[in-house]
Amino acid sequence: MPATDLTLALAAVPGVPAHAVRALAKEGISTMADVVWHLPSRHEDRRRMEALAFQEALTPSCHHVIVTKCANKFFGRGKGTFEAVVQQAGGLLGQQLTLRWWNMPWLSKSLAEGMELIIYGVIKDFKGRLSIVHPEYEIIKGGGDDEAATIHTGRITPIYRLRGGMTQKALRVAAWHVFQHLPPDFIDDLLPKPSEQGEFAGMTRAKALREVHFATSSEVLAVARRYLALEEFYGYQLRVAQRRRRMLDAGGRAQKGTGELLRDFFAELPFQLTDAQQRCLDEIHRDMASTAPMNRLLHGDVGSGKTVVAFAAMLRAIESGAQAVLMAPTQILAEQHARTAEKWLEPLGLRIALRTGSKREDGGVELFERSIRSARVSRAVSRVSRETHPAGPSETRYSRRRLPHFERPWAKYFISFSTAQRRELPPHARQITLDAIRHLHHDRYHLYAVCVMPDHVHLLIEPTIDHREPVSEAPVFHKLTDILHSLKSFAAHAIVKAGWPDSHVWEKESFDRLIRSEADLQEKFAYITENPLEAKLVGPDEDYAWLWTAGEGAPRDAKHGTRDACAPSARPDIVIGTHALLFNDELLSNAGLIVIDEQHKFGVAQRAKLIRKSATPDVLVMTATPIPRTLTLTVYGDLDVSTIDQRPRDGVKIITKVRARSKQAEAAKFLRDQIEEGRQGYIVYPLIEESEKVDAGAAVKGHAEWSKLLAPLEVGLLHGKLSPEEKEHVMKRFRDGKLDALVSTTVIEVGIDVPNATVMFIHDAGRFGLAQLHQLRGRIGRGAHTSYCVLFIDDKDEENKQRLAIMEETSDGFQIAEEDLKRRGPGDVLGHAQSGEAPLLFGELLADTRLVRLARQLADKTLEDDPTLSRPTLAAFRDAIATPEKAQAMMQ
């Protein structure tokens, strides 16, 4: 029988009251499908009726009662209660119980003396009278439309998540009548038919959904939930298996290498690989030597030595004549990897290139150079012709996302403004404009990039603190409107003075105040500079004069006379960067190996986009967040897994303690003692600025407090809103030992390596997940000295004290990751963008490992029998695999 059309409007379902239809429609529940997939969050067993006397209790109970009297009681400004006095139906004691509803006078039209009810609630003693406040009730006799079957009581009752004006009764009544209206097989099965002797014998998708809403027994409900969990895992495993098959079918190149670079590399290393590192490297090299593309996960605990294994794998790609690429989630980590590569690999004669949103250190054009100490602006000039720069496709190739503006005075803004009536500025007027923009640098804003075009200007700025304002705890920044007014007035005055025909130089304040992601900015600037004709930067055969702020002196490409000559003279062997790598097709065209570090910080889509830049490269993804076995079967199911389960530095001990916030003064004394012994420390806060909604410590305020507590010691401040050159300056001072302590946000979570840092204090530790705390703790214990981590929580926060106890008990990242997964789920541990899937509705990864394995077996069998999923019953899966975003819709 074909599946029922679930798009039928709820108003057309017999038995659903009009008031329930209206209430649910306001919250977006208007069809049968909406009700079917609004799943209960839990169930209450209301089958047992208390037939004895009423008595005070801590838990709710069900009673069959008769109403003996009821009335409204009003007091003060229309407020009041509706009270009904009841006694046990068939009870011999005549004991009474008061049911009380606040501010619900209309109940007098629903309840009356003599009615028989089933009630559910917690009985309490109120001034010597037993009562229930706001009980759930069901009229079983005397209501005129007595229920043929109980919906809210006398059964395993579904409890739904509510929003807006929804109520349990309205949603439950609607669900009841929807399922009464639907035939037994109202929806097609996605799973293969279960065996007649197995645990799922007789179960179908339709029956499972019906049981989840209105269970016939606890045992059948448990089977139904397991069936739907298996269905979820089956969908995930089909997508994973299909991705894996497509990767293998694409084919790749065998990268065997000569072994010379590896031999020289290991000869110069000041240490030997552990057995676990060598085992993982052998697995990687074995994959790379195959013609099938490698798709492997390398994971291990903090400090297990993944980076050296990754570099050794990159050398194999270089020996085979290809490039190697390493992408990191942050600029700080990318720069640290670059320093390590220069130390270990440049002596081998290899060329290392760093590409981030702000740096391009291999001789290429600098789009986002942020080292602006001198604020000198350089100009690269070349002749542009249609032969050397043909106009690209007519459609614009950069993103035009529009994000809402909100006040963040410290943010970076991409600003565009045009000339009046789009009149073109002569060269001297463009130079005046550039000088005006430079003039206000540091005084009103930090200037990161500027492009002065014939009839409009693009610039990227970040407002600075307005020191004219009185000193306060919250710094006051220059307003963007004032900055633009001053800049344009200053430039217009000079342009008019130099001969502009009238006083109207610029359009009114119609500039772009939209906050955009760094990736958007990178993409737009790249579009303008790489497509000068199409972007109307210049006309044919005109000088190509784009301008940018630079550090000390002119960029290396400025000495060249043509744009073609600006390209690097030799291709780098290893490219290290951030998300900026996603926008450079040419750079990655010969990549033989792509390494993605801290994989959990990237989304699945980002990973796929980077891989598409090269022709079937080998891919190695790394993470220092140990991945529980269940996740390697689901979220990372398309990857082979190598685990470094051994640490090179087992002798370094990290002592972790959970302490109340009130112990901060004692902790400060301990930190001072450690500093006097020559050590350094981190002090971590979860937020940058104070929030009215989240009561967490702020790094800015914390820096001021700790500077006083540790005076006259040097205390630095590091957070994500500092400019990249400011971050690098702070980190360099800390690495060089010029800062004794560093107050920071979680920007230090990954990749920071300062062996002399042996102390870490984490404020508001209850705000962090266990896996993230373990990552942060991994920033210490990287040298030869015993290290100490203190997790501060509120004085009476017993819940987090118990949750964080595992941090005191173990330093095993795998054990901590399992506990974090158990408490929070894969979406919270890894982030939904990383997991690439919607949150699980039924499955629990740790509890359902057996189902995950079974789902994988079923998925492999399905693809063996039908590789293209051509059978009609698999159409939904076929669409979802082709477009992963449809996965959740498929499950519904």
Residue pairs with C-beta under 8 A, 6 or more apart in sequence:
1 183
1 185
3 185
3 186
3 187
3 188
4 182
4 183
4 186
4 187
6 31
6 32
6 33
6 36
6 186
6 187
7 31
7 32
7 33
8 31
8 32
9 30
9 31
10 16
10 21
10 24
10 25
10 29
10 30
10 31
10 32
10 34
10 35
10 174
10 178
11 18
11 21
11 30
13 32
13 174
13 177
13 178
13 181
14 177
14 181
15 176
15 177
15 180
15 181
16 173
16 174
16 177
16 178
17 170
17 173
19 170
20 170
20 171
20 173
20 174
21 30
21 174
23 165
23 166
23 167
23 170
24 30
24 34
24 35
24 166
24 170
24 171
24 174
26 164
26 165
27 163
27 164
27 165
27 166
28 34
29 35
29 38
29 166
29 171
29 174
32 178
32 181
32 182
33 892
35 171
35 174
35 175
35 178
36 175
36 178
36 209
36 213
37 892
38 160
38 171
38 175
39 160
39 212
39 213
39 841
40 158
40 159
40 160
40 212
40 213
41 159
41 160
41 161
42 159
43 156
43 157
43 158
43 159
43 215
43 221
44 60
44 156
44 157
44 159
45 156
45 157
45 218
46 62
46 120
46 152
46 153
46 154
46 155
46 156
46 157
47 62
47 154
47 155
47 156
48 61
48 62
49 62
49 63
49 64
49 118
49 154
50 61
50 62
50 63
51 64
51 88
51 90
53 88
53 91
53 93
53 95
54 63
54 88
54 95
54 96
54 97
54 123
54 130
55 123
55 130
56 123
56 124
56 125
56 130
57 122
57 123
58 122
59 122
60 120
60 121
60 122
61 120
61 121
61 122
61 123
62 118
62 119
62 120
62 153
62 154
63 86
63 88
63 97
63 118
63 119
63 120
64 88
64 89
64 90
64 116
64 117
64 118
64 140
65 86
65 87
65 88
65 89
65 97
65 116
65 117
65 118
65 119
66 86
66 87
66 88
66 89
66 114
66 115
66 116
66 117
67 84
67 85
67 86
67 111
67 112
67 113
67 114
67 115
67 116
67 117
68 85
68 86
68 87
68 96
68 113
69 84
69 85
69 113
70 82
70 83
70 84
70 85
70 108
70 111
70 112
70 113
71 82
71 83
71 108
72 80
72 81
72 82
72 83
72 105
72 108
73 80
73 81
73 82
73 83
74 80
74 105
79 102
79 103
80 102
80 103
80 105
81 100
81 101
81 102
81 103
82 100
82 101
82 104
82 105
82 107
82 108
82 111
83 98
83 99
83 100
83 101
84 98
84 99
84 107
84 111
85 96
85 97
85 98
85 99
86 96
86 97
86 98
86 99
86 117
86 119
87 94
87 95
87 96
87 97
88 95
89 116
95 130
96 130
97 123
97 130
97 131
97 132
98 126
98 129
98 130
98 131
98 132
99 119
99 121
99 131
99 132
99 135
99 137
100 131
100 132
100 133
100 134
101 107
101 133
101 134
102 133
102 134
110 139
110 143
111 117
111 137
111 139
112 142
114 142
115 139
115 141
115 142
115 143
116 139
116 140
116 141
116 142
117 137
117 138
117 139
117 140
118 137
118 138
118 140
118 150
118 152
118 153
118 154
119 132
119 135
119 136
119 137
119 138
119 153
120 135
120 136
120 137
120 152
120 153
121 132
121 133
121 134
121 135
121 136
122 132
123 130
123 131
123 132
124 130
124 131
124 132
124 133
125 131
136 152
136 153
136 168
136 169
137 152
137 153
138 147
138 150
138 151
138 152
138 153
138 154
139 146
139 147
140 146
140 147
140 150
151 172
151 173
151 176
152 168
152 169
152 172
155 214
155 215
156 214
156 215
156 217
156 218
156 221
157 172
158 172
158 175
158 212
158 213
158 214
159 168
160 166
160 168
160 171
160 172
162 168
162 171
175 213
175 214
176 214
179 210
179 213
179 214
182 206
182 210
184 206
184 207
185 204
185 206
186 206
187 205
187 206
187 209
188 205
188 873
189 204
189 205
189 873
190 205
190 231
190 234
190 235
190 873
190 876
190 877
191 205
191 227
191 230
191 231
191 234
191 858
192 858
192 861
192 862
194 200
194 201
194 202
194 203
194 227
195 201
196 202
199 223
199 226
200 223
200 226
200 227
200 230
203 223
203 224
203 227
205 227
205 228
205 231
207 224
208 224
208 225
208 227
208 228
208 231
209 224
209 228
211 220
211 221
211 223
211 224
212 221
212 224
212 225
212 228
215 221
215 224
225 842
226 842
226 848
226 851
228 841
228 842
229 840
229 842
229 843
229 844
229 848
229 851
230 843
230 851
230 854
230 855
231 842
231 891
232 840
232 841
232 842
232 843
232 891
233 634
233 843
233 848
233 851
233 852
233 854
233 855
233 856
234 855
234 858
234 859
235 877
235 880
235 887
235 890
235 891
236 634
236 637
236 837
236 855
237 633
237 634
237 637
237 852
237 855
237 856
237 858
237 859
237 860
238 859
238 862
238 863
238 869
238 877
238 881
239 880
239 881
239 884
239 887
240 634
240 637
240 638
240 859
241 637
241 638
241 856
241 859
241 860
241 863
242 863
242 869
242 881
243 638
243 881
244 295
244 637
244 638
245 863
245 867
247 292
247 293
247 295
247 616
247 638
248 292
248 293
250 293
250 616
251 291
251 292
251 293
251 616
252 290
252 291
252 292
252 293
252 294
252 616
252 617
252 618
253 291
253 320
253 322
253 592
253 616
254 288
254 289
254 290
254 291
255 288
255 289
255 316
255 317
255 319
255 320
255 322
255 592
255 593
255 618
256 288
256 289
256 316
256 320
257 315
257 316
257 317
257 318
257 319
257 320
258 319
259 319
260 319
261 315
261 318
261 319
261 348
261 350
262 312
262 315
262 316
262 319
264 348
265 311
265 312
265 315
265 344
265 345
265 348
266 273
266 312
268 344
268 347
269 308
269 344
271 648
273 281
273 305
273 308
273 309
274 305
274 644
274 646
274 647
274 648
275 646
276 300
276 304
276 643
276 644
276 645
276 646
277 304
277 305
277 308
277 309
277 644
277 646
277 648
279 642
280 298
280 309
280 642
280 643
280 644
281 309
281 312
281 313
283 296
283 640
283 642
284 294
284 296
284 298
284 309
284 313
284 316
284 620
284 642
285 313
285 316
287 294
287 296
287 618
287 640
288 294
288 313
288 316
288 317
288 320
288 593
288 618
293 616
293 617
293 618
293 619
294 593
294 618
294 619
294 620
294 640
295 618
295 619
295 638
295 639
295 640
296 619
296 620
296 621
296 639
296 640
296 641
296 642
297 599
297 621
297 622
297 623
297 627
297 632
297 636
297 639
297 640
297 641
297 642
298 306
298 309
298 310
298 620
298 621
298 622
298 642
298 644
299 306
299 622
299 623
299 624
299 625
299 626
299 627
299 641
299 642
299 643
299 644
300 306
300 624
300 626
300 643
300 644
300 645
301 624
301 626
301 644
301 645
301 647
301 778
301 812
301 813
301 814
302 624
302 774
302 775
302 777
302 778
302 813
303 647
303 648
303 649
303 778
303 781
303 782
304 624
304 644
304 645
304 646
304 647
304 648
305 644
305 647
305 648
306 622
306 624
306 644
307 337
307 340
307 597
308 344
309 644
310 326
310 595
310 597
310 620
310 622
311 340
311 341
311 344
311 345
313 324
313 593
313 595
313 620
314 324
314 326
314 574
314 593
314 595
315 324
315 345
315 348
316 593
317 323
317 324
317 591
317 592
317 593
317 618
318 324
318 350
318 573
318 574
318 592
320 592
321 592
322 590
322 591
322 592
322 593
322 617
323 571
323 572
323 573
323 574
323 575
323 588
323 590
323 591
323 592
324 573
324 574
324 575
324 591
324 592
324 593
324 594
324 595
325 574
325 575
325 576
325 577
325 581
325 588
325 591
325 593
325 594
325 595
325 610
325 614
325 617
326 334
326 337
326 341
326 574
326 575
326 576
326 577
326 595
326 596
326 597
327 334
327 576
327 577
327 578
327 579
327 581
327 594
327 595
327 596
327 597
327 602
327 610
328 334
328 337
328 576
328 577
328 578
328 597
328 598
328 751
329 578
329 597
329 598
329 601
329 602
329 750
330 578
330 601
330 747
330 750
330 751
331 356
331 357
331 358
331 359
331 578
331 724
331 727
332 727
332 728
332 731
332 747
332 748
332 751
332 752
333 597
333 598
333 750
333 751
333 752
334 354
334 356
334 576
334 577
334 578
335 354
335 356
335 359
335 728
336 751
336 752
336 753
337 576
337 597
337 751
338 352
338 354
338 361
338 576
341 352
341 574
341 576
342 352
345 352
345 574
346 352
350 573
350 574
351 362
351 570
351 571
351 572
351 573
351 574
352 362
352 572
352 573
352 574
352 576
353 360
353 361
353 362
353 364
353 568
353 572
353 574
353 575
353 576
353 577
353 587
354 360
354 361
354 362
354 576
354 577
355 361
355 362
355 575
355 576
355 577
355 578
355 580
355 581
355 584
355 587
356 577
356 578
356 580
356 724
357 368
357 518
357 519
357 521
357 522
357 578
357 579
357 580
357 724
358 368
358 369
358 370
358 448
358 724
358 725
359 366
359 368
359 369
359 370
359 724
360 366
360 367
362 568
362 572
363 556
363 557
363 568
363 569
364 557
364 566
364 567
364 568
365 380
365 529
365 555
365 557
365 566
366 548
366 550
366 555
366 557
367 449
367 522
367 525
367 526
367 529
367 548
368 448
368 449
368 460
368 521
368 522
368 525
369 449
369 548
369 549
369 550
369 551
369 555
370 448
370 723
370 724
370 725
371 550
371 551
371 552
371 725
372 441
372 446
372 447
372 448
372 549
372 550
372 551
372 725
373 551
373 552
373 725
374 551
374 552
375 438
375 441
375 442
375 447
375 549
376 549
376 550
376 552
376 553
376 554
377 434
377 438
377 450
377 547
377 548
377 549
377 550
378 547
378 548
378 550
378 553
378 554
378 555
378 558
379 545
379 546
379 547
379 558
380 544
380 545
380 546
380 555
380 557
380 558
380 560
380 563
380 566
381 543
381 544
381 545
381 561
382 543
382 544
382 560
382 561
382 562
382 563
382 565
382 566
383 541
383 542
383 543
383 544
383 562
384 532
384 533
384 538
384 540
384 541
384 542
384 543
384 544
384 563
385 540
385 541
386 533
386 540
388 562
388 563
388 564
389 531
389 532
389 533
389 544
389 563
390 533
391 531
391 533
391 534
392 531
392 534
396 527
397 527
397 531
398 520
398 523
398 524
398 526
398 527
399 520
399 523
399 524
401 516
401 520
402 514
403 514
403 515
403 516
404 514
405 513
405 514
405 515
406 515
408 515
409 463
409 476
409 477
409 478
409 479
409 480
410 462
410 463
410 477
410 721
411 462
411 515
411 721
412 448
412 460
412 461
412 462
412 518
412 521
413 460
413 461
413 462
413 463
413 480
413 512
413 513
413 515
414 458
414 459
414 460
414 512
414 514
414 516
414 520
414 521
414 524
415 457
415 458
415 459
415 460
415 461
415 480
415 484
415 511
415 512
415 513
416 456
416 457
416 458
416 511
416 512
417 456
417 457
417 484
417 488
417 506
417 507
417 510
417 511
418 455
418 456
418 457
418 506
418 507
418 510
419 425
419 455
419 456
419 505
419 506
419 507
420 504
420 505
420 506
420 507
422 455
422 456
423 455
424 454
424 455
425 433
425 452
425 454
425 455
425 495
428 498
429 495
429 498
429 500
430 452
430 454
430 545
432 491
432 494
432 495
432 498
433 452
433 457
433 491
433 495
434 450
434 452
434 547
435 494
436 487
436 490
436 491
436 494
437 447
437 450
437 452
437 457
437 459
437 487
437 491
438 447
438 549
439 490
440 447
440 483
440 486
440 487
440 490
441 447
441 549
442 464
443 464
444 463
444 464
444 478
444 482
444 483
444 486
444 487
445 461
445 462
445 463
445 464
445 478
445 483
446 461
446 462
446 464
446 723
447 459
447 460
447 461
447 549
448 460
448 461
448 462
448 549
448 723
449 458
449 459
449 460
449 525
449 548
449 549
450 457
450 458
450 459
450 460
450 547
450 548
450 549
451 457
451 458
451 459
451 525
451 528
451 529
451 537
451 546
451 547
451 548
452 547
453 535
453 536
453 537
454 536
454 537
454 538
455 536
458 524
458 525
458 528
460 521
460 525
461 483
462 723
463 477
463 478
463 479
463 480
463 483
464 477
464 478
465 475
465 476
465 477
465 478
466 476
466 477
466 478
469 476
473 701
474 689
480 513
481 509
484 509
484 511
485 509
488 505
488 506
491 505
491 506
492 500
492 503
492 505
492 506
495 505
496 502
496 503
496 505
516 524
518 579
519 579
519 580
519 582
519 583
522 579
522 580
522 583
523 583
526 583
527 535
528 535
528 537
528 546
529 537
529 546
532 538
532 544
532 546
533 539
533 540
537 544
537 546
538 544
538 545
544 563
548 555
557 565
557 566
560 566
571 590
575 581
575 587
575 588
575 591
579 606
581 587
581 588
581 610
581 613
582 606
582 609
582 610
582 613
584 613
585 613
587 613
588 594
588 610
588 613
588 614
589 613
589 614
589 615
590 614
591 613
591 614
591 617
592 614
592 617
592 618
593 617
593 618
593 619
593 620
594 610
594 611
594 614
594 617
594 618
594 619
594 620
595 620
595 621
595 622
596 602
596 607
596 610
596 619
596 620
596 621
596 622
597 622
597 623
597 750
597 751
598 622
598 623
598 624
598 625
598 750
598 751
599 607
599 621
599 622
599 623
599 834
600 623
600 625
600 830
600 831
600 834
601 750
601 831
601 834
602 833
602 834
603 831
603 833
603 834
603 836
604 833
604 834
604 835
604 836
604 884
605 833
605 836
607 619
607 621
611 617
611 619
621 639
624 750
624 775
624 778
624 813
625 771
625 775
625 813
625 817
625 829
625 830
626 813
626 814
626 816
626 817
627 635
627 636
627 641
627 817
628 814
628 817
628 818
628 821
628 845
628 846
629 849
630 821
630 845
630 846
630 848
630 849
630 852
631 821
631 826
631 830
631 845
632 639
632 641
633 849
633 852
633 853
633 856
634 826
634 845
634 852
635 826
635 830
635 834
635 835
635 836
635 837
637 856
645 814
649 781
649 782
652 781
652 782
652 783
652 784
652 785
652 786
652 787
653 781
653 786
653 787
654 777
654 780
654 781
654 786
654 787
654 788
654 789
654 811
655 786
655 787
655 788
655 789
656 777
656 788
656 789
656 790
656 791
656 807
656 808
656 811
657 788
657 789
657 790
657 791
657 808
658 765
658 790
658 791
658 793
658 800
658 801
658 804
658 805
658 807
658 808
659 667
659 790
659 791
659 792
659 793
660 792
660 793
660 794
660 795
661 763
661 792
661 793
661 794
661 795
662 795
663 792
664 709
664 792
665 709
667 761
667 790
667 792
668 706
668 709
668 710
670 759
670 788
671 681
671 710
671 741
671 759
671 761
672 710
672 713
674 681
674 758
674 759
674 788
675 681
675 710
675 713
675 740
675 741
678 756
679 756
679 757
679 758
679 759
679 785
680 734
680 737
680 739
680 740
680 741
680 742
680 754
680 756
680 757
680 758
680 759
681 740
681 741
681 742
681 757
681 758
681 759
681 760
681 761
682 741
682 742
682 744
682 748
682 757
682 759
682 760
682 761
682 776
682 779
682 780
683 702
683 706
683 741
683 742
683 743
683 744
683 760
683 761
683 763
684 743
684 744
684 745
684 746
684 748
684 760
684 761
684 762
684 763
684 776
685 696
685 697
685 698
685 699
685 702
685 743
685 744
685 745
685 763
685 764
686 696
686 697
686 745
686 746
686 763
686 764
686 767
686 768
687 694
687 696
687 697
687 698
687 699
687 745
688 698
688 699
688 700
688 719
688 720
688 721
688 745
689 698
689 700
690 698
690 701
694 767
696 763
696 764
696 767
697 763
697 764
699 717
699 719
699 743
699 744
699 745
700 717
700 719
702 743
702 763
703 715
703 717
703 743
706 715
706 741
706 743
707 715
710 740
710 741
713 740
713 741
714 738
714 739
714 740
714 741
715 739
715 740
715 741
715 742
715 743
716 730
716 733
716 734
716 739
716 741
716 742
716 743
717 730
717 742
717 743
717 744
718 727
718 730
718 731
718 734
718 742
718 743
718 744
718 745
718 747
718 748
719 744
719 745
719 747
720 745
720 747
722 730
727 747
730 739
730 742
731 752
733 739
734 742
734 754
734 757
735 754
737 756
742 748
742 757
746 768
746 772
746 776
748 776
748 779
749 772
749 775
749 776
749 779
750 775
752 779
753 779
753 782
754 779
754 782
755 782
755 783
755 784
756 783
757 779
757 780
757 782
757 783
757 787
758 780
758 781
758 783
758 785
758 786
758 787
758 788
759 780
759 787
759 788
759 789
759 790
760 776
760 777
760 779
760 780
760 787
760 788
760 789
760 790
761 789
761 790
761 792
762 768
762 773
762 776
762 789
762 790
762 791
762 792
763 792
764 792
764 793
765 773
765 791
765 792
765 793
765 800
765 804
766 793
766 794
766 797
766 799
766 800
766 803
766 804
768 776
769 820
769 824
769 828
769 829
770 803
770 804
770 806
770 807
770 816
770 817
770 819
770 820
770 823
771 813
771 816
771 817
771 820
771 829
773 791
773 804
773 807
774 807
774 813
774 816
774 817
777 789
777 807
777 811
780 787
780 788
780 789
781 787
789 807
791 804
791 807
793 800
793 801
793 804
794 800
803 823
806 815
806 816
806 819
807 816
810 816
817 829
818 846
820 829
821 829
821 845
821 846
822 846
825 839
825 840
825 845
826 835
826 840
826 845
827 835
827 839
832 838
832 839
836 884
837 884
837 887
838 887
838 888
838 891
841 891
843 851
843 852
845 852
862 869
862 874
863 869
866 874
868 878
869 875
869 877
869 878
869 881
870 878
876 890
877 890
879 886
879 890
880 886
880 887
880 889
880 890
